[in-house]
Amino acid sequence: MIVVNAQHLVNRSALTCNRASIIDHLYICNPPDKPRICFFFCRFDEETSLHSRTFLKSIIRQCLSNAVIPDELADRLESLLKLPVLDEKKLLPFLDKILEQQKSTIIIIDGLDECSRSERTLILKTVGHALRQQSCRVKAYISCRDDMAAELKRFCTIRYHVLINSHNIQSDLDTYIRDYLEEKRANRELVVGSDELLEEIRLALSAKAHGM
């Protein structure tokens, strides 16, 4: 498992752009035995994305997109996914069968720290279960705050650990802020009297940027 930790002064949106670039890279590489790529973004402004049941449903549905399973099994799975309260113990065997159909699967989770501790625990239990598969190769790429290492190690073995701070992504952060302001200005959601004032706003946001 690869873990990317962000210090608190790193802008969340800039990091998410970085994760999106990684997903694009994995698709472009396209090796002979192309791995299945499943990704999930935990968004603070979208309540449903912060629940483990949403994560599990999303990963299973993404895996199903190129899996072949008997109709009877597919119907049973669909019935379980439609239940208002998911039963992880019943769903995990289905996930195992789906993962077995692909030699390699990569699970990408962005912003895990946005979820509550109880929801993170359920998500990490699912990821840890998938990583222990013997019949196929499963890798996980998780981004979160730098104070979650101990929590991750309870459920998963960390192979690689990358720490990103505000200094080594400063150029990406500046680019994100500049493009954001220009977009707001073009849409007339931000009205400023001069380019000099816009630059002052950009510099202030860059200096005081905090994790989102």
CYANA upper distance limits for C-alpha pairs under 8 A (distance plus 0.5 A):
  1 MET  CA    139 LYS  CA      6.18
  1 MET  CA    140 ALA  CA      5.27
  1 MET  CA    141 TYR  CA      6.45
  1 MET  CA    142 ILE  CA      8.27
  1 MET  CA    156 CYS  CA      7.80
  1 MET  CA    157 THR  CA      6.90
  1 MET  CA    158 ILE  CA      5.46
  1 MET  CA    159 ARG  CA      5.76
  1 MET  CA    160 TYR  CA      7.08
  2 ILE  CA    139 LYS  CA      8.44
  2 ILE  CA    140 ALA  CA      6.68
  2 ILE  CA    141 TYR  CA      5.23
  2 ILE  CA    142 ILE  CA      6.85
  2 ILE  CA    158 ILE  CA      6.68
  2 ILE  CA    159 ARG  CA      6.43
  2 ILE  CA    160 TYR  CA      5.22
  2 ILE  CA    161 HIS  CA      6.44
  2 ILE  CA    162 VAL  CA      8.33
  3 VAL  CA    141 TYR  CA      6.36
  3 VAL  CA    142 ILE  CA      5.42
  3 VAL  CA    143 SER  CA      6.31
  3 VAL  CA    144 CYS  CA      8.21
  3 VAL  CA    158 ILE  CA      7.38
  3 VAL  CA    160 TYR  CA      6.76
  3 VAL  CA    161 HIS  CA      5.41
  3 VAL  CA    162 VAL  CA      6.76
  4 VAL  CA    141 TYR  CA      8.13
  4 VAL  CA    142 ILE  CA      6.67
  4 VAL  CA    143 SER  CA      5.09
  4 VAL  CA    144 CYS  CA      7.02
  4 VAL  CA    161 HIS  CA      6.46
  4 VAL  CA    162 VAL  CA      5.23
  4 VAL  CA    163 LEU  CA      6.36
  4 VAL  CA    164 ILE  CA      7.55
  5 ASN  CA    143 SER  CA      6.24
  5 ASN  CA    144 CYS  CA      5.64
  5 ASN  CA    145 ARG  CA      5.62
  5 ASN  CA    146 ASP  CA      5.09
  5 ASN  CA    161 HIS  CA      8.00
  5 ASN  CA    162 VAL  CA      6.65
  5 ASN  CA    163 LEU  CA      5.32
  5 ASN  CA    164 ILE  CA      6.52
  6 ALA  CA     10 VAL  CA      6.75
  6 ALA  CA    143 SER  CA      7.87
  6 ALA  CA    144 CYS  CA      6.63
  6 ALA  CA    145 ARG  CA      5.40
  6 ALA  CA    146 ASP  CA      6.03
  6 ALA  CA    163 LEU  CA      6.58
  6 ALA  CA    164 ILE  CA      5.47
  6 ALA  CA    165 ASN  CA      6.39
  7 GLN  CA    145 ARG  CA      6.52
  7 GLN  CA    146 ASP  CA      6.20
  7 GLN  CA    163 LEU  CA      8.11
  7 GLN  CA    164 ILE  CA      7.07
  7 GLN  CA    165 ASN  CA      5.71
  7 GLN  CA    166 SER  CA      7.82
  8 HIS  CA    145 ARG  CA      7.45
  8 HIS  CA    165 ASN  CA      8.44
  8 HIS  CA    210 HIS  CA      7.07
  8 HIS  CA    211 GLY  CA      6.04
  9 LEU  CA    165 ASN  CA      7.53
  9 LEU  CA    166 SER  CA      6.32
  9 LEU  CA    209 ALA  CA      6.99
  9 LEU  CA    210 HIS  CA      5.08
  9 LEU  CA    211 GLY  CA      5.98
 10 VAL  CA     14 ALA  CA      8.39
 10 VAL  CA     15 LEU  CA      8.13
 10 VAL  CA    164 ILE  CA      8.29
 10 VAL  CA    165 ASN  CA      6.40
 10 VAL  CA    166 SER  CA      5.37
 10 VAL  CA    209 ALA  CA      7.66
 10 VAL  CA    210 HIS  CA      6.37
 10 VAL  CA    211 GLY  CA      5.55
 11 ASN  CA     15 LEU  CA      7.04
 11 ASN  CA    166 SER  CA      8.27
 11 ASN  CA    173 LEU  CA      7.49
 11 ASN  CA    209 ALA  CA      6.77
 11 ASN  CA    210 HIS  CA      6.05
 11 ASN  CA    211 GLY  CA      4.87
 11 ASN  CA    212 MET  CA      6.34
 12 ARG  CA     16 THR  CA      6.69
 12 ARG  CA    111 GLY  CA      8.37
 12 ARG  CA    211 GLY  CA      5.60
 12 ARG  CA    212 MET  CA      5.22
 13 SER  CA     17 CYS  CA      6.78
 13 SER  CA    212 MET  CA      7.37
 14 ALA  CA     18 ASN  CA      7.01
 14 ALA  CA    172 ASP  CA      7.13
 14 ALA  CA    173 LEU  CA      6.35
 14 ALA  CA    176 TYR  CA      6.89
 15 LEU  CA     19 ARG  CA      6.89
 16 THR  CA     20 ALA  CA      6.71
 16 THR  CA    110 ASP  CA      7.42
 17 CYS  CA     21 SER  CA      6.82
 18 ASN  CA     22 ILE  CA      6.97
 19 ARG  CA     23 ILE  CA      6.90
 19 ARG  CA    110 ASP  CA      7.76
 20 ALA  CA     24 ASP  CA      6.81
 21 SER  CA     25 HIS  CA      6.66
 22 ILE  CA     26 LEU  CA      6.75
 23 ILE  CA     27 TYR  CA      6.90
 23 ILE  CA     37 ILE  CA      8.49
 24 ASP  CA     28 ILE  CA      6.66
 25 HIS  CA     29 CYS  CA      6.61
 26 LEU  CA     30 ASN  CA      7.36
 30 ASN  CA     34 LYS  CA      5.98
 31 PRO  CA     35 PRO  CA      8.50
 33 ASP  CA    103 LYS  CA      8.05
 33 ASP  CA    104 SER  CA      8.39
 34 LYS  CA    104 SER  CA      8.06
 35 PRO  CA    102 GLN  CA      7.80
 35 PRO  CA    103 LYS  CA      7.57
 35 PRO  CA    104 SER  CA      5.20
 35 PRO  CA    105 THR  CA      5.59
 35 PRO  CA    106 ILE  CA      7.16
 36 ARG  CA     63 CYS  CA      7.84
 36 ARG  CA    102 GLN  CA      7.51
 36 ARG  CA    104 SER  CA      6.81
 36 ARG  CA    105 THR  CA      5.04
 36 ARG  CA    106 ILE  CA      6.63
 37 ILE  CA    105 THR  CA      6.39
 37 ILE  CA    106 ILE  CA      5.35
 37 ILE  CA    107 ILE  CA      6.65
 37 ILE  CA    108 ILE  CA      8.14
 38 CYS  CA     59 ILE  CA      6.64
 38 CYS  CA     62 GLN  CA      6.59
 38 CYS  CA     63 CYS  CA      7.57
 38 CYS  CA    105 THR  CA      8.04
 38 CYS  CA    106 ILE  CA      6.64
 38 CYS  CA    107 ILE  CA      5.37
 38 CYS  CA    108 ILE  CA      6.65
 39 PHE  CA     59 ILE  CA      7.85
 39 PHE  CA    107 ILE  CA      6.21
 39 PHE  CA    108 ILE  CA      4.94
 39 PHE  CA    109 ILE  CA      6.36
 39 PHE  CA    110 ASP  CA      8.46
 40 PHE  CA     55 PHE  CA      7.27
 40 PHE  CA     58 SER  CA      7.90
 40 PHE  CA     59 ILE  CA      8.10
 40 PHE  CA    107 ILE  CA      8.50
 40 PHE  CA    108 ILE  CA      6.69
 40 PHE  CA    109 ILE  CA      5.43
 40 PHE  CA    110 ASP  CA      6.89
 41 PHE  CA     49 SER  CA      7.65
 41 PHE  CA    109 ILE  CA      6.38
 41 PHE  CA    110 ASP  CA      5.29
 41 PHE  CA    111 GLY  CA      6.90
 41 PHE  CA    112 LEU  CA      8.45
 42 CYS  CA     46 GLU  CA      8.42
 42 CYS  CA     49 SER  CA      5.71
 42 CYS  CA     50 LEU  CA      6.09
 42 CYS  CA    109 ILE  CA      7.96
 42 CYS  CA    110 ASP  CA      6.54
 42 CYS  CA    111 GLY  CA      5.69
 42 CYS  CA    112 LEU  CA      6.49
 42 CYS  CA    114 GLU  CA      6.77
 42 CYS  CA    115 CYS  CA      7.54
 43 ARG  CA     47 GLU  CA      7.89
 43 ARG  CA     49 SER  CA      6.50
 43 ARG  CA     50 LEU  CA      7.28
 43 ARG  CA    111 GLY  CA      7.56
 43 ARG  CA    114 GLU  CA      7.28
 44 PHE  CA     49 SER  CA      8.46
 44 PHE  CA     50 LEU  CA      7.77
 44 PHE  CA    114 GLU  CA      6.34
 44 PHE  CA    115 CYS  CA      8.39
 46 GLU  CA     50 LEU  CA      7.80
 47 GLU  CA     51 HIS  CA      8.03
 48 THR  CA     54 THR  CA      6.99
 49 SER  CA     54 THR  CA      6.56
 49 SER  CA     55 PHE  CA      7.54
 50 LEU  CA     54 THR  CA      8.05
 50 LEU  CA    114 GLU  CA      7.40
 50 LEU  CA    115 CYS  CA      5.43
 50 LEU  CA    116 SER  CA      8.03
 50 LEU  CA    119 GLU  CA      7.78
 51 HIS  CA     55 PHE  CA      7.16
 51 HIS  CA    115 CYS  CA      7.59
 51 HIS  CA    119 GLU  CA      6.32
 52 SER  CA     56 LEU  CA      6.67
 52 SER  CA    119 GLU  CA      5.86
 52 SER  CA    120 ARG  CA      7.66
 52 SER  CA    122 LEU  CA      6.46
 52 SER  CA    123 ILE  CA      5.82
 53 ARG  CA     57 LYS  CA      6.60
 53 ARG  CA     85 VAL  CA      8.50
 53 ARG  CA     86 LEU  CA      6.83
 54 THR  CA     58 SER  CA      6.51
 55 PHE  CA     59 ILE  CA      6.66
 55 PHE  CA    123 ILE  CA      7.62
 56 LEU  CA     60 ILE  CA      6.63
 56 LEU  CA    123 ILE  CA      8.11
 56 LEU  CA    126 THR  CA      8.21
 57 LYS  CA     61 ARG  CA      6.57
 57 LYS  CA     81 LEU  CA      7.06
 58 SER  CA     62 GLN  CA      6.61
 59 ILE  CA     63 CYS  CA      6.64
 60 ILE  CA     64 LEU  CA      6.63
 60 ILE  CA     95 LEU  CA      6.77
 60 ILE  CA     98 ILE  CA      8.39
 61 ARG  CA     65 SER  CA      6.96
 63 CYS  CA     67 ALA  CA      7.06
 63 CYS  CA     98 ILE  CA      7.07
 63 CYS  CA     99 LEU  CA      7.67
 64 LEU  CA     68 VAL  CA      8.05
 64 LEU  CA     98 ILE  CA      7.34
 67 ALA  CA     98 ILE  CA      6.93
 67 ALA  CA    101 GLN  CA      7.05
 68 VAL  CA    101 GLN  CA      8.27
 69 ILE  CA     73 LEU  CA      7.04
 69 ILE  CA     74 ALA  CA      6.83
 69 ILE  CA     98 ILE  CA      8.23
 70 PRO  CA     74 ALA  CA      6.68
 71 ASP  CA     75 ASP  CA      6.58
 72 GLU  CA     76 ARG  CA      6.83
 73 LEU  CA     77 LEU  CA      6.67
 74 ALA  CA     78 GLU  CA      6.60
 75 ASP  CA     79 SER  CA      6.71
 76 ARG  CA     80 LEU  CA      6.88
 77 LEU  CA     81 LEU  CA      6.73
 77 LEU  CA     91 LEU  CA      8.04
 77 LEU  CA     94 PHE  CA      7.68
 78 GLU  CA     82 LYS  CA      6.82
 79 SER  CA     83 LEU  CA      7.23
 80 LEU  CA     86 LEU  CA      7.41
 80 LEU  CA     87 ASP  CA      8.18
 80 LEU  CA     91 LEU  CA      7.92
 81 LEU  CA     86 LEU  CA      7.30
 86 LEU  CA     91 LEU  CA      8.40
 87 ASP  CA     91 LEU  CA      6.80
 88 GLU  CA     92 LEU  CA      6.42
 89 LYS  CA     93 PRO  CA      8.00
 90 LYS  CA     94 PHE  CA      8.01
 91 LEU  CA     95 LEU  CA      6.91
 92 LEU  CA     96 ASP  CA      6.72
 92 LEU  CA    126 THR  CA      8.22
 93 PRO  CA     97 LYS  CA      6.92
 94 PHE  CA     98 ILE  CA      6.78
 95 LEU  CA     99 LEU  CA      6.57
 96 ASP  CA    100 GLU  CA      6.69
 96 ASP  CA    130 ALA  CA      7.83
 96 ASP  CA    133 GLN  CA      8.06
 97 LYS  CA    101 GLN  CA      7.45
 98 ILE  CA    102 GLN  CA      8.20
 99 LEU  CA    103 LYS  CA      8.49
 99 LEU  CA    105 THR  CA      7.74
 99 LEU  CA    136 CYS  CA      7.39
100 GLU  CA    135 SER  CA      6.46
100 GLU  CA    136 CYS  CA      6.09
102 GLN  CA    136 CYS  CA      7.31
103 LYS  CA    135 SER  CA      8.50
103 LYS  CA    136 CYS  CA      5.54
103 LYS  CA    137 ARG  CA      6.49
104 SER  CA    136 CYS  CA      6.51
104 SER  CA    137 ARG  CA      5.13
104 SER  CA    138 VAL  CA      6.21
104 SER  CA    139 LYS  CA      8.33
105 THR  CA    136 CYS  CA      8.47
105 THR  CA    137 ARG  CA      6.85
105 THR  CA    138 VAL  CA      5.30
105 THR  CA    139 LYS  CA      6.78
106 ILE  CA    138 VAL  CA      6.36
106 ILE  CA    139 LYS  CA      5.27
106 ILE  CA    140 ALA  CA      6.14
106 ILE  CA    141 TYR  CA      7.97
107 ILE  CA    138 VAL  CA      8.06
107 ILE  CA    139 LYS  CA      6.71
107 ILE  CA    140 ALA  CA      5.16
107 ILE  CA    141 TYR  CA      6.70
108 ILE  CA    140 ALA  CA      6.31
108 ILE  CA    141 TYR  CA      5.19
108 ILE  CA    142 ILE  CA      6.42
109 ILE  CA    140 ALA  CA      8.27
109 ILE  CA    141 TYR  CA      6.74
109 ILE  CA    142 ILE  CA      5.31
109 ILE  CA    143 SER  CA      6.93
110 ASP  CA    142 ILE  CA      6.47
110 ASP  CA    143 SER  CA      5.53
110 ASP  CA    144 CYS  CA      7.57
111 GLY  CA    142 ILE  CA      8.28
111 GLY  CA    143 SER  CA      6.10
111 GLY  CA    144 CYS  CA      5.74
112 LEU  CA    120 ARG  CA      7.35
112 LEU  CA    142 ILE  CA      7.73
112 LEU  CA    143 SER  CA      6.94
112 LEU  CA    144 CYS  CA      5.84
113 ASP  CA    120 ARG  CA      8.11
113 ASP  CA    144 CYS  CA      5.68
113 ASP  CA    145 ARG  CA      6.64
113 ASP  CA    148 MET  CA      8.32
115 CYS  CA    119 GLU  CA      6.53
115 CYS  CA    120 ARG  CA      6.40
116 SER  CA    120 ARG  CA      6.60
117 ARG  CA    121 THR  CA      6.62
118 SER  CA    122 LEU  CA      7.10
119 GLU  CA    123 ILE  CA      6.77
120 ARG  CA    124 LEU  CA      6.48
121 THR  CA    125 LYS  CA      6.60
122 LEU  CA    126 THR  CA      6.91
123 ILE  CA    127 VAL  CA      6.82
124 LEU  CA    128 GLY  CA      6.38
124 LEU  CA    152 LEU  CA      7.74
124 LEU  CA    155 PHE  CA      6.63
124 LEU  CA    156 CYS  CA      8.05
125 LYS  CA    129 HIS  CA      6.57
125 LYS  CA    155 PHE  CA      6.60
126 THR  CA    130 ALA  CA      6.79
127 VAL  CA    131 LEU  CA      6.68
127 VAL  CA    140 ALA  CA      7.95
127 VAL  CA    156 CYS  CA      8.15
128 GLY  CA    132 ARG  CA      6.91
128 GLY  CA    155 PHE  CA      5.94
128 GLY  CA    156 CYS  CA      5.71
129 HIS  CA    133 GLN  CA      7.57
130 ALA  CA    138 VAL  CA      7.04
131 LEU  CA    137 ARG  CA      8.05
131 LEU  CA    138 VAL  CA      5.78
131 LEU  CA    139 LYS  CA      6.98
131 LEU  CA    140 ALA  CA      8.10
131 LEU  CA    156 CYS  CA      8.17
132 ARG  CA    138 VAL  CA      8.46
133 GLN  CA    137 ARG  CA      7.41
133 GLN  CA    138 VAL  CA      7.61
144 CYS  CA    148 MET  CA      7.58
146 ASP  CA    163 LEU  CA      7.83
148 MET  CA    152 LEU  CA      6.79
149 ALA  CA    153 LYS  CA      6.77
150 ALA  CA    154 ARG  CA      7.13
151 GLU  CA    155 PHE  CA      8.09
152 LEU  CA    156 CYS  CA      6.51
152 LEU  CA    158 ILE  CA      8.47
153 LYS  CA    157 THR  CA      6.48
153 LYS  CA    158 ILE  CA      7.32
164 ILE  CA    168 ASN  CA      7.25
164 ILE  CA    169 ILE  CA      7.86
165 ASN  CA    169 ILE  CA      7.29
166 SER  CA    170 GLN  CA      6.23
169 ILE  CA    173 LEU  CA      6.62
170 GLN  CA    174 ASP  CA      6.63
171 SER  CA    175 THR  CA      6.71
172 ASP  CA    176 TYR  CA      6.64
173 LEU  CA    177 ILE  CA      6.76
173 LEU  CA    206 SER  CA      7.78
174 ASP  CA    178 ARG  CA      6.60
174 ASP  CA    206 SER  CA      6.88
175 THR  CA    179 ASP  CA      6.60
176 TYR  CA    180 TYR  CA      6.50
177 ILE  CA    181 LEU  CA      6.66
177 ILE  CA    202 ARG  CA      7.05
177 ILE  CA    205 LEU  CA      7.93
177 ILE  CA    206 SER  CA      7.67
178 ARG  CA    182 GLU  CA      6.70
178 ARG  CA    202 ARG  CA      7.02
179 ASP  CA    183 GLU  CA      6.59
180 TYR  CA    184 LYS  CA      6.78
181 LEU  CA    185 ARG  CA      6.56
181 LEU  CA    190 LEU  CA      8.12
181 LEU  CA    198 LEU  CA      8.39
181 LEU  CA    202 ARG  CA      8.04
182 GLU  CA    186 ALA  CA      6.54
183 GLU  CA    187 ASN  CA      6.70
184 LYS  CA    188 ARG  CA      6.58
184 LYS  CA    189 GLU  CA      5.51
184 LYS  CA    190 LEU  CA      5.77
185 ARG  CA    189 GLU  CA      6.45
185 ARG  CA    190 LEU  CA      5.24
185 ARG  CA    191 VAL  CA      6.63
185 ARG  CA    192 VAL  CA      8.37
192 VAL  CA    197 LEU  CA      7.17
192 VAL  CA    198 LEU  CA      7.02
193 GLY  CA    197 LEU  CA      7.41
194 SER  CA    198 LEU  CA      7.07
195 ASP  CA    199 GLU  CA      6.68
196 GLU  CA    200 GLU  CA      6.84
197 LEU  CA    201 ILE  CA      6.85
198 LEU  CA    202 ARG  CA      6.76
199 GLU  CA    203 LEU  CA      6.68
200 GLU  CA    204 ALA  CA      6.68
201 ILE  CA    205 LEU  CA      6.71
202 ARG  CA    206 SER  CA      6.61
203 LEU  CA    207 ALA  CA      6.60
204 ALA  CA    208 LYS  CA      6.71
205 LEU  CA    209 ALA  CA      6.06
